[in-house]
């Protein structure tokens, strides 16, 4: 794997844990946390092969999703802010991490094996969460995630995305930065904190970003090709 990628992953892990710990204590400087996250993303994204338009699109789509899912639907809530300012650029960071992972030659050579183990481990987690925590909502989400990964042309990207999401969710809920509701509004189904299949949200985010940016890029280049 590229040394730049290894540095990116390691630095991201340290940065996110530090960020979550600072936010846990109710640090009032949300603007500082948001700015630090944006600068961290910019520093690594400038040397990344991930297209800037994809990262920007991810931030926009994810922020809309935060408003709908958290404020509108009430699936989860943050401890110290309606939507912390580090969250939007944080989504861009995790999209870049997943995309960079899927680009690594060493990962691509083992893509089928990685995807298989993600499906096995994810199924084990979903079944255990269902049995021990009555996580019906998480189990249903996991079934959806399995379907999306299975039919996708880029299973490695979605698998990496799911793994990063699970790590983030368990860290964020354990530290206390946010909490998922125990009963899903309008459905009445029980959910764990976090739901075992929560990675489906980032999977959907990745698919939406790729679809939007690919379509826009095609429309921009089409006149030049036609001429």
Secondary structure, DSSP 8 states (H G I E B T S, - for coil): --HHHHHHHHHHHHHHHHHHHHHHTT-S-HHHHHHHHHHHHHHHHTTSSS-HHHHHHHHHHHHHHHIIIIIII-SEEESSSSS-THHHHHHHHHHHHHHHHHH-HHHHHTHHHHHHHHHHHHHHHHHHHHHHH--HHHHHHHHHHHHHHHH-S-HHHHHHHHHHHHHHHHHHHHHTSEEE-SB-TTT--B--SS-TTTHHHHHHHHHHHHHHHHHHHHHHHHHHHH-
